[in-house]
Amino acid sequence: MSQAFTPAQFQRPLPLDKTILAEKPDEESVPMDVLFVGAGPAGLAGAVHLARLVKADNENGGGIGEVEIGVLEKAGSLGEHNLSGAVVNPEPLRRLFPEIDPKDLPLRQKVTKEAVYVLTENRSFKIPTPPTMRNHGNYVASICEIVRWLGEKAEGLGVNVFTGFPAESLLVEGEQVVGVRTCAAGLDRESQPGSGYSPPTDLTARITALSEGTRGLLAQSYLQWRKIASPNPQIFALGVKELWETKVPLEGIIHSMGWPLPSDAFGGSFLYAMEPNLLSLGLVVGLDAKQSTSVDVHVLLQRMKKHPLFRKYLDGGELVEWGAKTIPEGGFHSLPEQLSGDGCLLMGDCAGFVDVATLKGIHYAIESGILAAESIFQALKAEDCSAKQLSSYDRAIRSSAIASDLHRNRNMRLAFKSGFVMGGVKSGLMSLTGGRFPGGKISVEEDAAVARKSGEALSFTPDNELTYSKVDAVFKSGNETRDTIPSHLLVGDDVPADVADFYEKLCPAGVYEANGGKLQVNPPNCVDCKATDVVGPRWTPREGGSGPKYRRM
């Protein structure tokens, strides 16, 4: 057995020299008053609510005047880079659109039945649904559909939605964020302009709202630049998801825990009926598991599909879509101590608004967008975009259901650092005491600091009917990234064989291959899940429209 290693040893630092630019914006920059970076639920909800506040103020003679609102999105079309389970609490959507009949919201089936199982390799044992995992009254949904619907509402209110424009850098003057610079397009493998070259674009803004989603590069860079810490570092999980058209219908939703995860890995699965014969299946695994070569989430999901609990629904069906994404799991203790600064604030997943205990994040993202819009509106009215003025957003978040929910479940995910069985006991006590047990904070280290050791690799041969290779899975993601694109992945120097093997197993899209112990990188395969950004090669933005093209995820 090889020696243990710590991934952080081989991870390059954030490229702050490229992501934080103290440069004057280009003379041909595009001026905005407010710019949301990322067209997910947080950014679009924020843009919609802000546009409505501005419209109402002008109609009532408030005098705020015209406000240019922009939303930047790196995908070629709205929704193409959005992936989630998803069972959605509809309340923030109803609050955002009180005039719309709830049945016309972009939600699919209402949850009326649910079940939780503990799995062994060939058997399943149904257990009472834990209180935090009860979903009656919530809805199964497609995050892609929610995002496209929100985008239509935003554009109808005059919001400028710019798709195919990844933001590469924050533009700053002193401590003030004054806008962003986008990526160039049409570069060749050596990062030289090719025949289809388009230079970067600068967009200026009085307020830049970062809504990049999980592991946002600009959000990471901003927090490090401003030296904003959190009580615990953020920790992450990787989710791999498939959509299946099936012959056997499913009513309700299913969650499972236990097999096929190794004993030192936290996670579980879901099976949701978006329609009776359209099923959403996924497996989520924490990125702090200590065995490197055995934790391949894609392979674990393929093995799991052979379990009788799932196979009875999938046999004879067709895999129609595949995707992967990281999830912030640190919870309350991993929230940044400041969510706003001079001309800038953080929303949604890039701020860490996910409650693992309840498996929820979408409605918190929408709620954070609403609260951000209200603080931004007041800043514009006061003609003051300083950190002091925008700190009203921090206060709003801290007094909201987002913070209270995360605080109640603050140690549940962290309890599983001591193993699945002990973690289950501790989390049960936390539920019974409303989060008061064990008191205080369970401290954790960042995922990249967890020492790894080699484990027995899982053998896997796809049958192309129920199980699929990573290459075939990437095809089902709709990824059409051109082969001549420059690498957007910052890989450490002299990566040893054990670490190369770790990257190969970790990445669900086959970006990394350990060929004879030497690391080979295939950047076009990347679906922007950000898994290796957590514990290995850094992810940076690439030209607009690259990556997956999710349709119904």
Secondary structure, 3 states (H helix, E strand, C coil): CCCCECHHHHCCCCCHHHHEECCCCCCCCEECCEEEECCCHHHHHHHHHHHHHHHHHHHCCCCCCCCCEEEEECCCCCCCCCCCCCEECCHHHHHHCCCCCHHHCCCCCECCCEEEEEECCCCEEEECCCHHHCCCCCEECCHHHHHHHHHHHHHHCCCEEEECCCEEEEEEECCEEEEEEECCEEECCCCCEEEEEECCCEEECCEEEECCCCCCHHHHHHHHHCCCCCCCCCCEEEEEEEEEECCCCCCCEEEEEECCCCCCCCEEEEEEEEECCEEEEEEEEECCCCECCCCCHHHHHHHHCCCHHHHHHHCCCEEEEEEEEEEECCHHHHCCCCCEECCEEECHHHHCCCECCCCECHHHHHHHHHHHHHHHHHHHHHCCCCHHHHHHHHHHHHCCHHHHHHHHCCCHHHHHHHCHHHHHHHHHHHHHCCCCCCCCCCCCCCHHHCCEECCCCCCCCCCCCCCCCHHHHHHHCCCCCCCCCCCCEECCCCCCHHHHHHHHHHCCCCCEEEECCEEEECHHHCCCCCHHHHHCCEECCCCCCCCCCCCCC
